[in-house]
Amino acid sequence: MKGIGISYTKIFCFGALLALLQSCSILTKHKLNPVQLTFDQQGHCINSTQCFSPDGQWIVFDSRNHDTLLASSGEIKMVNVLTKEQKLLYKTGHQTEYGPGAGAVTFSPDGKRVLFLSGITNAGKAHPYTITRRSGIAVEIGQPMIPVHMDARDIRAPYTPGALRGGTHAHTWSGDGQWISFTYNDYVLQQAEKLYADVKDLRTIGIMFPQRVAVNDADGIENFSGEMFSVLLAPVVPDPAPGSDEISKAFDECWIGTNGYRKKDGSWQKKAIAFQGMVRDSNGKDKSEIFIADIPDNLVALLGGDAFSGTGKTLPSVPEAVKRTRITFTENGISLLPRHWLRSVPDGSLIGFLAKDYKGLVQLFGVSPDKGEVKQLSFLEHSIAGPFNFSPDGKWAAFISDGSIFVCNIQNGQSYRLTGQNGELAGAVAWSPKGDGLCYNQYVPDSNGINYLHIFYIKWRKP
């Protein structure tokens, strides 16, 4: 059987069953009338998640015209869903195509501030924005234009515990709004890689929590203090042993549940991260699988010592108290294209991911965080073409497929096409906090034929 090739003893989908379900899951037309919210001649790129204010009235975005152009994005704004009014929240200084750059912005769960990545402020042609020269910046809605460093940065030895030495991005708030997850690349190792054959800058993930980190002799540019203490969650190695659970890359993570998940023994894990890990199978083939990092309630009390700050040739170490578990064991791995972040339903009982079905189509799958069986959730006639998000009630998923916006009932696999195929769509589809609306990006040509990425909104109700 082709596809993800789950190796659990209980297989959810055989080829014949898949074909039957797919034939029964006819793509019902449920087209609605999208409303264009932005019209000015610049990009309006929404993040893959958490782009709505908690009251559902505002959508936050950056000025990229393509998701790869973070270096050239210099503005963070929000637009009102009803009035289409825009407000400027932050603007970089001396912005060029080489940086500093600002983007991938999210609303905090309390709605009081937004969080985004920003390149190092001296970024320019000589020292451009890169994946190791950026950090998480917060701006209060009531005090725009005043940036606050969340993660501290220290690239001079001896390195400061709780500070990082490179670049964070893809920041996501925990359900309680107190902690932040991120993906990470290390500047110190990026430079050491040029000198030492045994050193590699390998992408990994981490979290930060409220505890100010003061960096000695911080210059406010390359080295700066931060409002949060950062630790990494996943150890990475250049050459994973074939057939092992060692990983060469940890990436595209999510928080599990609004308040964690229930374990097999009935206990409640309050904070946990699901992430993709690049492993090597017994034949030497690289593939992505899903891992979980369980974070102890008393993690803050367990930290201490210089080991967490790293060395000139090693990453900051992962706290021993963080327990990692691999929960998928597939034949071909989960899909790397389209790029997507793992997503969890609010009660933490299911982690969603994309993988190919037996026909080679990219579909939505789900897996229980306590090693339950993998289930196929969508049965489309075309591949899913971008990141997805679950609805606030955990019963629906939204995504792009076949040039349209779709929602899928993950309980019965029935999908509904919400829009026509009259425009180029991009990125993720995001739910409003009440689940009564969706926003997405679409390119629209101006009077000169130049395509700009704009924000559209759909008022939605369950069919």
PAVEXLUM-900129 format. One line per 10 residues: number of its first residue (from 1); their letters; for each residue x, y, z of N, C-alpha, C. Coordinates in steps of 0.05 Angstrom, whole numbers. Example, Ala and Ser with C-alpha at 12.3 -4.5 7.8 and 13.67 -1.06 7.14 Angstrom:
<recs>
1 = AS = 264 -114 156 246 -90 156 264 -66 156 ~ 257 -45 142 273 -21 143 258 1 157
</recs>
This chain:
<recs>
1 = MKGIGISYTK = 17 -24 0 0 0 0 17 25 0 ~ 12 43 -18 27 67 -20 15 87 0 ~ 28 111 3 19 131 21 37 133 45 ~ 25 139 68 42 143 91 52 117 103 ~ 37 95 98 47 69 106 50 66 136 ~ 28 72 151 30 71 180 36 42 189 ~ 55 39 208 63 12 216 51 4 242 ~ 29 17 252 15 8 275 2 -19 269 ~ -4 -34 290 -18 -60 286 -47 -55 278 ~ -58 -33 287 -86 -26 279 -84 -5 257
11 = IFCFGALLAL = -91 -13 233 -90 5 210 -118 17 206 ~ -120 43 203 -146 55 200 -157 53 172 ~ -139 57 152 -149 60 124 -135 40 106 ~ -150 21 96 -140 4 74 -148 18 48 ~ -135 10 26 -140 22 0 -170 21 -7 ~ -183 -2 -4 -211 -4 -12 -229 14 5 ~ -224 15 31 -239 32 48 -235 62 41 ~ -210 68 35 -205 96 27 -221 103 2 ~ -221 86 -18 -235 91 -42 -265 95 -37 ~ -276 78 -20 -304 80 -13 -311 106 0
21 = LQSCSILTKH = -295 114 21 -300 138 35 -296 163 17 ~ -276 161 -1 -271 184 -18 -295 187 -38 ~ -306 165 -48 -328 168 -66 -353 178 -52 ~ -356 172 -26 -379 181 -11 -376 210 -3 ~ -351 219 -1 -347 246 9 -346 266 -15 ~ -368 269 -28 -369 287 -51 -365 315 -42 ~ -350 331 -56 -343 358 -48 -368 375 -52 ~ -383 379 -31 -408 394 -32 -403 424 -36 ~ -417 436 -55 -415 464 -60 -430 479 -38 ~ -415 496 -23 -427 511 -2 -415 539 -4
31 = KLNPVQLTFD = -415 550 -28 -400 575 -34 -412 599 -20 ~ -395 615 -9 -402 639 5 -390 663 -9 ~ -395 687 1 -386 711 -11 -363 723 5 ~ -338 719 -4 -315 730 10 -315 761 8 ~ -305 774 29 -303 803 29 -274 811 29 ~ -265 827 10 -238 837 9 -234 859 30 ~ -214 856 48 -210 875 69 -189 896 63 ~ -169 889 46 -147 908 41 -146 915 11 ~ -136 939 5 -137 948 -23 -111 964 -30 ~ -95 972 -11 -72 988 -17 -50 972 -31
41 = QQGHCINSTQ = -32 986 -44 -12 973 -61 13 964 -46 ~ 9 943 -31 31 930 -16 22 902 -9 ~ 40 886 2 32 860 11 17 861 38 ~ 1 841 43 -15 839 67 -15 809 76 ~ 7 800 87 12 772 92 3 765 120 ~ -16 746 123 -24 737 149 -7 713 157 ~ -5 709 183 11 687 194 -5 661 191 ~ 9 639 195 -4 613 192 -24 607 214 ~ -24 623 236 -42 619 258 -43 643 276 ~ -63 645 294 -65 666 315 -64 694 303
51 = CFSPDGQWIV = -77 699 280 -76 725 268 -101 742 275 ~ -121 730 287 -145 745 296 -141 755 324 ~ -152 779 330 -154 788 358 -175 771 372 ~ -173 768 398 -191 750 413 -221 757 409 ~ -227 783 404 -255 790 399 -264 786 370 ~ -245 777 353 -251 772 325 -254 796 308 ~ -248 820 318 -253 845 303 -229 853 286 ~ -205 845 293 -181 853 279 -165 829 269 ~ -152 833 246 -133 813 235 -106 827 232 ~ -85 815 243 -59 827 243 -43 815 219
61 = FDSRNHDTLL = -26 831 207 -11 822 183 15 838 180 ~ 32 828 162 57 843 156 56 851 127 ~ 76 865 117 75 877 91 89 861 69 ~ 94 835 74 105 818 53 86 815 30 ~ 97 812 7 80 806 -16 84 776 -24 ~ 102 763 -10 106 734 -13 118 724 13 ~ 111 699 20 120 689 46 150 686 49 ~ 165 687 27 194 685 28 208 712 31 ~ 193 734 32 205 760 31 205 774 58 ~ 212 759 79 212 771 106 233 793 108
71 = ASSGEIKMVN = 255 791 95 276 811 97 266 839 88 ~ 248 839 69 239 865 57 213 875 69 ~ 202 860 89 177 869 101 183 887 125 ~ 173 911 124 180 931 144 157 941 161 ~ 133 931 158 110 941 172 93 919 184 ~ 83 924 208 63 907 222 38 924 225 ~ 16 914 215 -9 928 216 -32 909 224 ~ -55 921 230 -79 905 233 -102 919 218 ~ -122 902 209 -145 912 195 -170 903 208 ~ -190 921 209 -215 915 222 -233 899 203
81 = VLTKEQKLLY = -245 877 213 -261 860 196 -286 874 186 ~ -298 892 202 -323 905 195 -319 931 180 ~ -301 948 189 -297 974 178 -275 976 157 ~ -257 956 156 -234 955 139 -213 976 146 ~ -216 989 169 -196 1008 179 -170 994 184 ~ -147 1007 178 -121 996 184 -107 1012 205 ~ -91 999 222 -75 1013 242 -47 1003 240 ~ -28 1021 240 1 1014 240 10 1009 268 ~ 22 985 273 31 978 299 61 980 302 ~ 76 976 280 105 977 282 116 981 254
91 = KTGHQTEYGP = 138 996 252 152 1000 227 182 1000 232 ~ 197 984 217 226 983 220 239 1009 211 ~ 263 1014 221 279 1036 211 297 1028 189 ~ 305 1046 172 322 1042 149 318 1015 135 ~ 292 1010 129 285 984 116 296 983 88 ~ 309 960 81 318 955 54 310 926 46 ~ 317 918 22 311 891 14 328 871 29 ~ 348 880 43 366 862 58 359 861 88 ~ 339 876 96 331 877 124 327 905 134 ~ 320 909 160 319 888 180 296 867 177
101 = GAGAVTFSPD = 273 877 168 251 858 164 234 853 189 ~ 208 850 185 190 843 207 166 829 196 ~ 158 807 209 135 792 199 127 768 215 ~ 109 752 204 98 728 217 87 735 244 ~ 67 752 244 57 765 268 32 751 279 ~ 30 749 306 8 736 320 -3 754 342 ~ -28 751 347 -41 764 370 -38 747 395 ~ -32 761 418 -32 747 443 -60 739 451 ~ -64 717 466 -91 708 473 -107 729 489 ~ -94 748 502 -109 769 516 -114 793 499
111 = GKRVLFLSGI = -103 793 475 -108 815 456 -94 841 461 ~ -76 841 481 -63 866 489 -38 872 473 ~ -26 852 459 -2 857 444 0 837 421 ~ 18 844 403 25 825 381 54 818 383 ~ 60 795 371 87 784 372 95 777 343 ~ 120 784 336 129 778 309 159 775 309 ~ 170 765 287 199 763 285 210 789 273 ~ 233 797 282 245 821 271 275 815 266 ~ 285 823 244 314 820 239 330 838 257 ~ 356 831 260 374 848 276 374 876 264
121 = TNAGKAHPYT = 372 897 281 366 924 271 387 936 253 ~ 412 925 254 433 936 236 434 921 209 ~ 414 904 204 414 888 179 413 906 155 ~ 430 900 136 432 915 111 447 899 91 ~ 456 911 70 470 896 49 496 883 59 ~ 511 896 77 536 885 87 530 862 106 ~ 509 864 122 502 843 142 472 838 140 ~ 464 823 120 435 820 115 420 803 136 ~ 394 806 135 376 789 150 381 760 142 ~ 383 743 162 385 714 156 369 699 178
131 = ITRRSGIAVE = 368 673 176 353 657 195 366 657 223 ~ 392 665 224 405 666 250 408 694 261 ~ 396 713 247 397 741 256 369 753 258 ~ 354 742 276 327 752 281 318 744 309 ~ 297 756 319 287 749 346 257 756 348 ~ 245 749 371 217 754 375 213 782 388 ~ 196 798 375 191 825 385 161 827 391 ~ 154 840 414 126 845 421 121 875 420 ~ 97 883 413 88 910 413 60 911 426 ~ 57 929 445 30 933 458 12 947 438
141 = IGQPMIPVHM = -13 937 436 -33 949 419 -37 979 427 ~ -37 984 453 -42 1011 463 -17 1029 461 ~ 6 1017 455 31 1032 453 46 1024 428 ~ 35 1030 405 48 1021 380 76 1034 376 ~ 92 1020 360 119 1030 352 140 1027 374 ~ 133 1015 397 152 1011 418 159 981 420 ~ 181 972 409 187 944 408 199 934 435 ~ 191 910 443 202 897 467 214 870 459 ~ 239 866 465 252 841 460 241 820 478 ~ 232 798 467 222 776 484 245 756 490
151 = DARDIRAPYT = 258 744 469 281 727 474 306 744 475 ~ 323 738 494 349 752 496 369 739 476 ~ 390 754 469 410 745 449 437 752 459 ~ 455 732 458 483 736 466 501 718 449 ~ 516 731 431 533 715 413 563 717 421 ~ 568 729 445 596 730 454 600 712 478 ~ 621 695 477 627 678 499 638 694 522 ~ 633 687 547 616 664 556 586 671 552 ~ 571 653 542 543 658 535 525 658 559 ~ 504 674 558 486 678 580 464 656 582
161 = PGALRGGTHA = 462 642 604 440 623 606 413 636 603 ~ 395 624 588 369 636 583 368 653 559 ~ 392 662 549 393 677 524 399 657 501 ~ 392 664 477 399 648 454 422 661 438 ~ 432 647 418 455 658 404 449 659 374 ~ 423 663 367 417 662 338 391 675 332 ~ 373 659 318 349 671 308 324 653 314 ~ 303 665 325 278 651 330 257 661 310 ~ 239 643 304 216 652 286 193 632 290 ~ 171 637 275 147 620 278 138 619 307
171 = HTWSGDGQWI = 137 643 320 129 644 348 99 639 351 ~ 92 622 371 65 615 377 60 616 406 ~ 38 630 414 31 632 442 19 606 453 ~ 25 599 478 11 577 491 -18 586 497 ~ -35 567 503 -63 573 507 -68 594 529 ~ -51 594 550 -55 613 571 -41 640 566 ~ -27 641 543 -14 666 535 12 673 551 ~ 22 654 566 45 659 583 71 650 570 ~ 71 628 555 95 617 543 93 620 512 ~ 116 617 500 118 621 470 136 599 459
181 = SFTYNDYVLQ = 127 586 438 144 566 425 157 580 400 ~ 179 568 390 192 579 367 209 558 354 ~ 217 564 329 237 549 314 263 564 315 ~ 286 550 315 311 564 321 334 555 303 ~ 351 574 296 377 569 283 398 585 297 ~ 422 574 301 442 585 318 464 599 302 ~ 468 625 308 488 641 294 517 632 301 ~ 521 626 327 548 617 335 557 592 320 ~ 538 573 318 545 548 303 547 553 273 ~ 531 571 263 532 578 235 560 588 227
191 = QAEKLYADVK = 572 604 245 599 614 240 620 593 245 ~ 616 576 266 635 555 271 635 534 249 ~ 612 531 236 610 512 214 630 517 191 ~ 637 543 189 656 551 168 685 542 175 ~ 689 536 201 716 529 210 720 500 217 ~ 699 487 226 701 460 236 683 441 221 ~ 694 419 210 678 400 194 657 386 211 ~ 662 384 237 643 368 254 621 386 266 ~ 620 411 259 599 429 270 579 436 248 ~ 553 434 255 532 442 237 511 458 252
201 = DLRTIGIMFP = 501 479 239 478 493 249 453 478 241 ~ 441 464 259 417 447 253 393 460 266 ~ 371 462 251 347 474 261 335 458 283 ~ 325 471 304 311 458 326 289 476 336 ~ 276 468 358 254 483 369 259 489 398 ~ 244 508 409 247 515 437 223 530 447 ~ 224 537 473 203 552 485 216 575 502 ~ 200 595 507 208 616 526 185 622 545 ~ 193 630 569 173 635 590 181 660 605 ~ 162 674 619 168 699 631 189 697 653
211 = QRVAVNDADG = 212 708 648 234 711 668 255 727 654 ~ 259 751 662 277 769 648 306 758 648 ~ 319 761 625 347 752 622 363 777 615 ~ 382 783 633 400 806 629 426 797 616 ~ 433 808 594 458 802 580 479 824 587 ~ 501 815 597 523 834 604 533 848 579 ~ 538 874 582 549 890 560 533 888 534 ~ 506 887 538 489 885 514 491 912 499 ~ 494 909 472 495 933 455 468 941 443 ~ 448 925 448 421 930 437 418 924 408
221 = IENFSGEMFS = 439 913 395 438 906 367 443 877 363 ~ 469 869 365 475 840 363 470 825 389 ~ 472 839 411 468 826 437 448 844 453 ~ 427 831 463 407 847 478 394 829 499 ~ 384 842 520 370 829 541 341 823 531 ~ 327 806 546 300 799 538 282 795 562 ~ 256 795 556 236 792 578 230 763 584 ~ 241 744 569 235 716 573 260 699 573 ~ 259 677 587 280 657 589 275 636 569 ~ 295 629 552 292 610 530 307 584 536
231 = VLLAPVVPDP = 294 562 528 308 536 529 300 521 503 ~ 318 504 494 312 487 471 299 461 481 ~ 283 448 463 268 424 470 277 399 457 ~ 291 401 434 298 377 418 327 377 411 ~ 342 357 421 370 354 412 371 344 383 ~ 390 355 368 393 348 340 422 339 334 ~ 425 321 315 451 310 308 455 311 278 ~ 479 314 268 483 316 238 476 291 223 ~ 483 268 235 478 242 222 463 222 240 ~ 437 223 239 421 205 256 427 176 249
241 = APGSDEISKA = 429 159 269 433 131 264 409 119 250 ~ 413 104 228 390 93 213 373 75 231 ~ 347 80 229 328 64 245 324 73 274 ~ 338 95 281 336 105 309 316 128 310 ~ 313 139 335 296 162 339 312 188 340 ~ 338 187 333 354 211 331 344 228 308 ~ 346 254 311 336 272 290 357 293 282 ~ 357 300 257 376 320 246 363 347 244 ~ 337 349 249 322 374 247 296 372 262 ~ 290 392 278 264 394 292 251 419 282
251 = FDECWIGTNG = 225 418 275 214 441 261 183 440 261 ~ 171 463 255 143 467 249 125 454 271 ~ 128 465 295 116 453 319 89 466 325 ~ 75 456 345 51 468 356 48 461 385 ~ 34 477 400 26 470 427 4 449 425 ~ 4 430 443 -17 409 444 -39 418 462 ~ -63 423 450 -86 431 466 -84 460 477 ~ -106 471 484 -106 497 497 -94 495 525 ~ -97 472 537 -86 468 564 -74 440 566 ~ -61 431 545 -47 405 546 -65 382 537
261 = YRKKDGSWQK = -58 358 546 -73 334 537 -73 313 560 ~ -92 294 557 -94 272 577 -77 248 568 ~ -61 238 586 -44 215 580 -59 189 584 ~ -46 167 575 -59 141 577 -66 134 606 ~ -49 142 625 -54 135 653 -75 153 666 ~ -86 171 650 -107 189 661 -97 215 672 ~ -71 218 675 -60 243 685 -61 264 663 ~ -59 289 672 -61 312 653 -33 324 649 ~ -24 326 624 1 339 617 -7 368 609 ~ 0 387 626 -10 415 622 4 429 598
271 = KAIAFQGMVR = 30 424 595 44 438 573 60 417 557 ~ 55 417 531 69 398 513 70 410 485 ~ 91 403 471 95 412 443 96 387 425 ~ 83 389 402 86 368 381 103 381 359 ~ 122 366 348 139 377 328 146 355 307 ~ 155 365 284 165 347 264 195 342 269 ~ 203 317 267 231 311 270 241 295 246 ~ 264 303 234 275 289 211 292 266 220 ~ 282 242 215 296 217 223 307 204 198 ~ 322 182 203 333 166 181 324 138 184
281 = DSNGKDKSEI = 310 126 164 300 99 167 322 79 164 ~ 315 53 167 336 32 166 350 30 140 ~ 338 42 119 350 41 92 366 67 87 ~ 369 84 107 384 109 103 369 131 91 ~ 343 129 88 326 150 76 316 169 98 ~ 319 195 93 309 215 111 278 219 108 ~ 265 222 130 236 227 130 228 241 155 ~ 205 254 154 195 269 177 175 253 193 ~ 178 252 219 159 239 237 150 258 259 ~ 130 251 274 120 268 295 130 260 322
291 = FIADIPDNLV = 139 279 337 149 275 364 134 293 383 ~ 134 286 408 122 303 430 143 309 450 ~ 143 334 460 160 342 482 142 349 506 ~ 142 333 527 126 339 551 143 357 569 ~ 131 379 577 145 399 593 135 397 622 ~ 153 393 641 143 390 669 132 417 680 ~ 113 414 698 102 439 710 122 455 724 ~ 142 442 736 163 457 751 188 461 736 ~ 186 463 709 210 467 693 227 490 702 ~ 214 512 708 229 537 716 247 531 740
301 = ALLGGDAFSG = 236 516 760 251 511 784 274 491 778 ~ 272 476 757 293 456 751 316 467 735 ~ 313 491 725 335 502 708 357 515 724 ~ 380 516 712 403 529 725 429 519 714 ~ 449 535 716 476 526 707 482 534 679 ~ 508 536 674 517 545 648 513 526 625 ~ 506 501 631 503 481 610 482 489 590 ~ 462 505 599 441 513 581 449 534 562 ~ 472 547 565 481 568 548 496 559 524 ~ 506 534 524 521 523 501 550 532 500
311 = TGKTLPSVPE = 564 522 480 592 529 476 595 539 447 ~ 620 545 440 626 554 413 622 533 392 ~ 619 507 400 615 485 381 590 469 387 ~ 575 476 408 551 461 414 528 479 420 ~ 504 470 415 479 484 421 475 486 451 ~ 459 505 461 450 504 488 437 477 493 ~ 441 465 516 431 438 521 402 438 527 ~ 389 415 523 361 411 528 358 402 557 ~ 340 414 573 336 404 600 329 375 601 ~ 341 360 619 335 331 622 306 326 630
321 = AVKRTRITFT = 294 345 643 267 342 653 246 342 630 ~ 254 351 606 236 351 583 237 323 571 ~ 213 310 570 212 282 560 201 282 531 ~ 216 269 514 209 268 485 200 240 478 ~ 179 239 461 168 213 452 162 215 423 ~ 169 195 408 161 193 380 134 179 378 ~ 115 191 363 88 179 363 79 170 335 ~ 95 175 314 88 163 288 111 147 278 ~ 105 125 264 124 107 252 114 99 225 ~ 118 117 206 107 113 179 128 102 160
331 = ENGISLLPRH = 118 93 138 136 82 117 150 104 102 ~ 135 125 95 146 146 78 148 174 91 ~ 140 176 116 141 201 130 117 219 123 ~ 114 240 138 93 259 133 102 279 111 ~ 84 293 99 91 310 76 107 334 84 ~ 128 339 69 144 364 73 134 386 55 ~ 120 378 33 108 398 15 78 390 12 ~ 60 409 16 66 437 23 77 439 52 ~ 93 459 57 102 463 84 78 469 102 ~ 77 456 125 55 461 144 65 457 172
341 = WLRSVPDGSL = 51 470 190 56 467 218 37 446 230 ~ 46 430 248 27 412 262 7 429 276 ~ -17 419 279 -39 433 294 -53 413 312 ~ -62 423 335 -76 407 354 -105 417 357 ~ -124 399 362 -151 407 369 -149 418 398 ~ -168 435 406 -166 449 432 -164 431 456 ~ -177 407 456 -175 390 479 -150 373 480 ~ -133 376 459 -108 361 459 -110 332 451 ~ -133 323 443 -136 294 437 -126 286 410 ~ -120 305 392 -113 298 365 -92 319 354
351 = IGFLAKDYKG = -72 309 341 -52 326 328 -55 321 298 ~ -59 343 283 -63 341 254 -37 345 239 ~ -36 331 216 -13 334 198 -21 326 170 ~ -4 333 151 -9 326 123 8 303 114 ~ -3 286 98 11 263 86 -3 254 61 ~ 10 238 45 -2 228 20 -18 203 26 ~ -41 202 12 -58 178 14 -49 157 -6 ~ -64 136 -9 -55 114 -27 -55 122 -57 ~ -69 145 -63 -69 155 -91 -46 175 -95 ~ -32 182 -75 -11 202 -77 -21 230 -73
361 = LVQLFGVSPD = -45 233 -63 -56 260 -57 -50 268 -29 ~ -44 293 -24 -38 303 3 -65 307 17 ~ -68 293 39 -93 294 55 -86 301 84 ~ -107 307 99 -104 313 127 -107 288 143 ~ -88 283 161 -89 260 179 -87 270 208 ~ -93 252 226 -91 260 255 -80 236 271 ~ -67 243 293 -56 222 311 -60 231 339 ~ -67 212 356 -70 217 385 -42 222 397 ~ -40 241 415 -13 246 428 -5 224 447 ~ -23 206 455 -14 184 472 -11 158 457
371 = KGEVKQLSFL = -1 161 432 6 138 415 -18 123 404 ~ -40 137 400 -64 125 389 -59 120 359 ~ -79 108 346 -76 102 317 -78 127 301 ~ -66 126 278 -68 148 258 -94 145 243 ~ -107 167 238 -132 167 223 -131 187 200 ~ -142 179 178 -144 198 155 -170 214 160 ~ -167 241 158 -189 259 164 -202 271 140 ~ -188 275 118 -199 286 93 -197 265 71 ~ -216 267 52 -217 248 29 -223 264 4 ~ -204 282 -3 -208 301 -25 -201 288 -52
381 = EHSIAGPFNF = -210 301 -73 -203 293 -100 -178 308 -110 ~ -169 328 -95 -144 343 -101 -128 346 -76 ~ -102 349 -79 -85 352 -55 -90 378 -40 ~ -87 377 -14 -86 401 2 -61 416 -6 ~ -64 443 -9 -43 459 -22 -28 478 -3 ~ -34 476 23 -21 494 42 -26 486 70 ~ -18 503 90 -22 497 118 -52 496 124 ~ -59 483 146 -87 481 154 -90 491 183 ~ -114 495 192 -120 502 219 -146 488 228 ~ -148 480 253 -172 469 264 -190 492 275
391 = SPDGKWAAFI = -216 487 274 -235 507 285 -233 507 315 ~ -243 529 328 -242 531 357 -257 509 372 ~ -277 496 359 -291 474 372 -278 447 365 ~ -257 447 349 -242 423 343 -255 403 325 ~ -277 412 311 -292 394 294 -287 398 264 ~ -274 420 257 -270 426 229 -241 434 224 ~ -233 431 199 -207 440 190 -211 458 165 ~ -194 478 162 -196 496 139 -169 496 124 ~ -170 497 97 -145 496 82 -152 504 53 ~ -131 505 36 -134 511 8 -130 484 -7
401 = SDGSIFVCNI = -148 480 -27 -145 457 -45 -159 464 -71 ~ -147 455 -94 -159 459 -120 -167 488 -125 ~ -150 507 -116 -154 535 -120 -177 547 -105 ~ -187 534 -84 -210 543 -69 -204 540 -39 ~ -221 554 -23 -220 551 6 -240 528 13 ~ -230 509 29 -246 486 37 -248 486 68 ~ -270 475 77 -271 466 105 -278 436 105 ~ -268 422 124 -273 393 126 -282 386 153 ~ -304 371 155 -314 360 180 -296 336 187 ~ -280 339 207 -260 318 212 -272 293 226
411 = QNGQSYRLTG = -298 295 233 -311 272 245 -322 253 224 ~ -330 263 200 -340 246 179 -326 248 152 ~ -306 266 150 -291 269 126 -304 285 104 ~ -328 296 109 -342 311 89 -329 339 86 ~ -323 346 61 -311 372 55 -330 390 39 ~ -327 416 43 -344 436 30 -326 457 17 ~ -332 462 -8 -317 483 -22 -332 510 -17 ~ -317 529 -5 -329 554 3 -326 577 -18 ~ -306 575 -35 -301 596 -55 -298 585 -82 ~ -300 602 -102 -295 594 -130 -265 592 -135
421 = QNGELAGAVA = -258 588 -160 -230 585 -168 -221 609 -185 ~ -227 633 -176 -222 656 -192 -200 674 -181 ~ -180 662 -168 -158 678 -158 -136 660 -148 ~ -112 671 -145 -88 656 -135 -88 659 -105 ~ -92 636 -91 -92 636 -62 -64 629 -51 ~ -59 637 -26 -33 632 -15 -35 628 15 ~ -17 611 26 -15 608 55 -36 592 68 ~ -42 599 94 -60 585 110 -88 599 111 ~ -108 584 119 -134 594 125 -138 594 155 ~ -145 617 166 -147 620 196 -176 624 204
431 = WSPKGDGLCY = -183 613 227 -210 615 239 -211 639 258 ~ -234 652 258 -239 672 279 -243 657 306 ~ -239 672 328 -240 658 354 -266 644 361 ~ -289 654 350 -315 641 355 -321 620 333 ~ -304 617 314 -309 598 293 -330 606 273 ~ -337 632 272 -358 641 254 -347 656 230 ~ -321 656 227 -309 669 204 -281 658 197 ~ -272 662 173 -246 653 164 -233 675 149 ~ -206 677 150 -191 696 134 -170 681 119 ~ -162 693 96 -141 680 79 -129 701 61
441 = NQYVPDSNGI = -107 694 48 -93 711 29 -99 704 1 ~ -102 724 -16 -106 720 -45 -92 743 -60 ~ -79 736 -82 -67 756 -99 -89 770 -116 ~ -87 797 -118 -106 812 -134 -89 832 -150 ~ -93 833 -177 -78 853 -193 -88 881 -189 ~ -70 901 -189 -79 929 -188 -83 938 -217 ~ -88 964 -220 -94 975 -246 -71 973 -266 ~ -46 968 -255 -23 965 -272 -16 935 -277 ~ -33 918 -267 -29 889 -270 -9 877 -251 ~ -2 892 -230 16 881 -209 0 867 -188
451 = NYLHIFYIKW = 8 842 -182 -7 826 -162 2 833 -134 ~ -17 840 -117 -12 845 -89 -27 825 -72 ~ -14 816 -50 -27 797 -32 -46 812 -14 ~ -72 805 -15 -92 818 0 -106 799 19 ~ -120 810 39 -135 794 59 -164 793 52 ~ -175 769 53 -204 765 49 -216 752 74 ~ -241 758 77 -256 747 101 -282 734 92 ~ -288 711 104 -313 697 98 -329 694 124 ~ -353 703 124 -371 698 146 -382 669 142 ~ -379 652 162 -384 624 158 -403 613 180
461 = RKP = -420 595 172 -436 580 191 -436 550 182 ~ -440 533 201 -439 504 195 -461 497 176 ~ -455 481 155 -476 472 136 -497 454 150
</recs>
